[in-house]
Amino acid sequence: MMSHQSAAEFHNRYPYSGKIVCEEHNTSFHRQVLTSAKGSKEVWQCRVYRNRGRAACSAPQLRTDELNEVMAQIFTELVHDKQTIIDALVAVIQSVPQEHDFARDMERLESEAEQINAKKDRLLDLSMAGAITISEFKTRNDGFNEQLTALESKLEVIRQEQQKTAATTDNLEAIKTALRHELDFTDGVNSELVTTILDHIIVKKVSTREEVHLDIHLKVNGPYEAVFARSKSSFCISRLKSTTPPIRSRRT
């Protein structure tokens, strides 16, 4: 349960985690923070490049701010049909309870607790029959109690997560209202919200440090192609396999 929570926290904190793929090696990009005299910047690098160096992978590293710019531009183009985006985001939220079976986890932990209690009963029988010493009984009984306490703590965590999920599902209308506000971009673009509809990004083999080619696949609409021209500090975005005119080039 804790590993599941840690993974969820990581993905919530770093929205692009697990979503960037190197076309050359079919491996994921990993997050890295580079520090220099100018400050720190978050970048994403192919796993092969990180493990074996530039000679093993030619894919350029991507900056989070560049990805945010691309996603914000795509999202802005999509928002003309705001209700479609809201419905897609709500569908993602509603899918969460189906991805994790809280009842199954609770049933498993409760079964473990029953088994431990049965062992405690047998231990008591052994003690009363004089088959073990009082000291041995106390040591083993304390161990069982510690296991029961740990199980109860895990059960409480699951109950809380289950309640949060139920509250989220029950408050869908409030969530929709909040999404409508976010999609007005009154407070700027929320990158975590934007990446909610992102399925994955493919970094194309033809990419270089100077010109980056991305195929961007969304959970709704798309896919899109984005081309960075870093020397010109600009990018161009267009729909893949579509007659839709390209989104206007934009300087960053």
Secondary structure per residue as TSV (DSSP state, phi and psi in degrees):
chain	resnum	aa	ss	phi	psi
A	1	M	-	360.0	-42.1
A	2	M	H	-66.6	-38.1
A	3	S	H	-64.7	-37.4
A	4	H	H	-63.1	-43.0
A	5	Q	H	-64.9	-42.5
A	6	S	H	-62.0	-42.2
A	7	A	H	-63.2	-42.6
A	8	A	H	-63.3	-42.6
A	9	E	H	-62.5	-40.1
A	10	F	H	-63.4	-45.4
A	11	H	H	-68.9	-32.5
A	12	N	H	-68.0	-35.6
A	13	R	H	-77.7	-36.0
A	14	Y	S	-121.9	89.4
A	15	P	T	-59.1	-24.6
A	16	Y	T	-89.0	-0.6
A	17	S	T	-59.8	129.0
A	18	G	T	75.3	5.9
A	19	K	T	-113.4	-3.9
A	20	I	E	-110.3	126.7
A	21	V	E	-124.7	135.6
A	22	C	E	-82.5	119.3
A	23	E	T	-65.0	-35.3
A	24	E	T	-63.7	-40.4
A	25	H	T	-116.4	-4.4
A	26	N	T	54.1	42.7
A	27	T	E	-123.6	159.9
A	28	S	E	-81.2	158.2
A	29	F	E	-91.0	141.2
A	30	H	E	-112.1	151.3
A	31	R	E	-75.9	143.0
A	32	Q	E	-146.6	141.8
A	33	V	E	-109.0	119.4
A	34	L	E	-101.1	132.8
A	35	T	E	-117.0	134.2
A	36	S	E	-143.0	-176.3
A	37	A	T	-62.6	-23.5
A	38	K	T	-85.1	-7.1
A	39	G	E	121.9	-163.9
A	40	S	E	-108.9	147.9
A	41	K	E	-141.4	143.6
A	42	E	E	-91.5	127.9
A	43	V	E	-130.8	168.2
A	44	W	E	-127.5	130.9
A	45	Q	E	-129.3	143.8
A	46	C	E	-58.9	140.2
A	47	R	H	-60.1	-37.8
A	48	V	H	-64.2	-41.8
A	49	Y	H	-62.4	-43.1
A	50	R	H	-65.0	-35.5
A	51	N	H	-83.8	-33.2
A	52	R	H	-125.6	-3.7
A	53	G	-	92.7	175.9
A	54	R	T	-60.8	-33.0
A	55	A	T	-63.5	-24.4
A	56	A	T	-90.7	-21.6
A	57	C	-	-149.7	127.2
A	58	S	-	-91.8	-4.1
A	59	A	-	-61.5	130.9
A	60	P	-	-73.2	155.8
A	61	Q	-	-77.3	151.2
A	62	L	E	-112.8	139.0
A	63	R	E	-90.5	141.7
A	64	T	H	-60.4	-38.0
A	65	D	H	-65.5	-31.8
A	66	E	H	-67.1	-44.9
A	67	L	H	-61.9	-40.5
A	68	N	H	-61.0	-40.0
A	69	E	H	-62.1	-45.2
A	70	V	H	-64.2	-49.1
A	71	M	H	-64.4	-37.9
A	72	A	H	-63.8	-40.4
A	73	Q	H	-66.4	-43.5
A	74	I	H	-62.4	-45.3
A	75	F	H	-62.3	-39.7
A	76	T	H	-61.7	-39.1
A	77	E	H	-67.5	-33.8
A	78	L	H	-76.8	-26.3
A	79	V	G	-68.1	-9.3
A	80	H	G	-61.5	-24.7
A	81	D	G	-109.2	69.6
A	82	K	H	-58.6	-39.7
A	83	Q	H	-65.3	-34.3
A	84	T	H	-62.8	-42.5
A	85	I	H	-66.1	-42.9
A	86	I	H	-61.6	-44.6
A	87	D	H	-61.3	-39.0
A	88	A	H	-66.9	-42.2
A	89	L	H	-67.0	-40.5
A	90	V	H	-64.2	-36.8
A	91	A	H	-62.4	-38.3
A	92	V	H	-63.6	-44.4
A	93	I	H	-62.0	-43.9
A	94	Q	H	-68.6	-22.6
A	95	S	H	-76.3	-17.5
A	96	V	H	-60.2	-46.8
A	97	P	H	-59.9	-30.0
A	98	Q	H	-74.0	-23.0
A	99	E	H	-78.7	-20.8
A	100	H	-	-133.2	125.9
A	101	D	-	-96.0	91.6
A	102	F	H	-64.4	-39.0
A	103	A	H	-61.1	-39.5
A	104	R	H	-64.3	-42.7
A	105	D	H	-62.6	-43.6
A	106	M	H	-65.4	-39.9
A	107	E	H	-63.2	-40.4
A	108	R	H	-64.5	-45.4
A	109	L	H	-66.9	-39.0
A	110	E	H	-65.5	-35.3
A	111	S	H	-65.2	-41.0
A	112	E	H	-62.5	-39.7
A	113	A	H	-65.3	-38.7
A	114	E	H	-62.9	-40.6
A	115	Q	H	-63.9	-40.8
A	116	I	H	-66.6	-40.9
A	117	N	H	-63.4	-35.4
A	118	A	H	-65.5	-38.8
A	119	K	H	-65.5	-37.9
A	120	K	H	-62.6	-40.2
A	121	D	H	-63.7	-42.3
A	122	R	H	-66.5	-37.0
A	123	L	H	-63.6	-40.8
A	124	L	H	-64.2	-39.7
A	125	D	H	-61.4	-42.1
A	126	L	H	-63.0	-39.2
A	127	S	H	-66.6	-44.3
A	128	M	H	-66.6	-28.3
A	129	A	T	-83.5	-3.5
A	130	G	T	76.4	17.0
A	131	A	S	-78.3	-20.5
A	132	I	S	-134.7	158.5
A	133	T	-	-78.2	162.4
A	134	I	H	-61.0	-39.0
A	135	S	H	-62.8	-44.5
A	136	E	H	-66.1	-39.7
A	137	F	H	-59.1	-47.5
A	138	K	H	-61.8	-44.5
A	139	T	H	-61.3	-48.0
A	140	R	H	-70.7	-36.9
A	141	N	H	-66.5	-40.5
A	142	D	H	-62.0	-38.7
A	143	G	H	-62.6	-42.9
A	144	F	H	-63.1	-40.3
A	145	N	H	-64.0	-38.3
A	146	E	H	-63.1	-41.3
A	147	Q	H	-63.3	-40.6
A	148	L	H	-64.9	-38.7
A	149	T	H	-64.3	-42.1
A	150	A	H	-63.4	-42.3
A	151	L	H	-64.0	-40.4
A	152	E	H	-64.5	-37.1
A	153	S	H	-63.3	-43.1
A	154	K	H	-63.9	-40.2
A	155	L	H	-61.7	-40.1
A	156	E	H	-65.2	-39.4
A	157	V	H	-61.9	-44.4
A	158	I	H	-63.7	-41.6
A	159	R	H	-60.1	-43.2
A	160	Q	H	-64.3	-42.5
A	161	E	H	-64.1	-38.9
A	162	Q	H	-63.8	-40.5
A	163	Q	H	-66.1	-39.7
A	164	K	H	-62.6	-42.8
A	165	T	H	-63.7	-43.2
A	166	A	H	-63.3	-40.2
A	167	A	H	-64.9	-40.1
A	168	T	H	-62.8	-44.7
A	169	T	H	-64.6	-40.1
A	170	D	H	-70.4	-24.0
A	171	N	T	-104.0	31.7
A	172	L	H	-60.1	-36.6
A	173	E	H	-64.7	-40.9
A	174	A	H	-64.4	-38.5
A	175	I	H	-63.8	-42.8
A	176	K	H	-61.0	-40.3
A	177	T	H	-63.1	-42.9
A	178	A	H	-64.5	-38.7
A	179	L	H	-64.5	-41.1
A	180	R	H	-59.6	-39.3
A	181	H	H	-64.6	-44.8
A	182	E	H	-61.3	-38.5
A	183	L	T	-75.5	-7.4
A	184	D	T	-79.6	-12.7
A	185	F	T	56.4	29.7
A	186	T	T	-60.0	-38.1
A	187	D	T	-106.3	25.3
A	188	G	-	88.2	-178.0
A	189	V	-	-90.1	128.5
A	190	N	-	-90.4	107.2
A	191	S	H	-63.9	-34.1
A	192	E	H	-67.4	-38.2
A	193	L	H	-66.5	-44.0
A	194	V	H	-59.0	-45.4
A	195	T	G	-74.2	-6.5
A	196	T	G	-62.1	-34.6
A	197	I	G	-93.2	2.4
A	198	L	E	-82.1	125.5
A	199	D	E	-87.5	-58.5
A	200	H	E	-163.9	160.8
A	201	I	E	-120.4	130.5
A	202	I	E	-104.7	124.1
A	203	V	E	-87.7	112.6
A	204	K	-	-70.5	152.1
A	205	K	T	-60.6	-31.0
A	206	V	T	-74.5	-4.6
A	207	S	-	-64.7	144.3
A	208	T	-	-129.1	176.3
A	209	R	S	-64.1	-32.4
A	210	E	S	-83.8	-32.0
A	211	E	E	-135.9	116.0
A	212	V	E	-106.1	129.2
A	213	H	E	-111.9	125.8
A	214	L	E	-126.7	138.7
A	215	D	E	-103.9	122.2
A	216	I	E	-112.9	116.3
A	217	H	E	-105.8	126.5
A	218	L	E	-106.9	165.2
A	219	K	S	-81.4	-8.8
A	220	V	S	-146.4	132.2
A	221	N	S	63.4	-170.0
A	222	G	-	78.3	-168.8
A	223	P	-	-78.2	169.9
A	224	Y	E	-123.2	156.3
A	225	E	E	-115.9	133.1
A	226	A	E	-122.9	136.4
A	227	V	E	-125.2	118.7
A	228	F	E	-90.1	134.0
A	229	A	E	-113.6	91.1
A	230	R	G	-64.5	-32.9
A	231	S	G	-64.5	-27.2
A	232	K	G	-102.2	-0.5
A	233	S	T	52.7	45.6
A	234	S	E	-141.6	163.2
A	235	F	E	-145.6	157.5
A	236	C	E	-127.9	137.6
A	237	I	E	-125.2	136.3
A	238	S	E	-144.1	159.7
A	239	R	E	-77.5	136.5
A	240	L	T	-80.2	140.6
A	241	K	T	50.6	48.9
A	242	S	S	-148.2	152.1
A	243	T	-	-89.9	2.3
A	244	T	S	-62.1	129.9
A	245	P	-	-58.0	146.9
A	246	P	-	-60.7	148.8
A	247	I	E	-67.7	138.9
A	248	R	E	-54.9	135.9
A	249	S	E	-57.6	148.0
A	250	R	E	-140.3	135.0
A	251	R	E	-85.9	142.3
A	252	T	-	-113.7	360.0
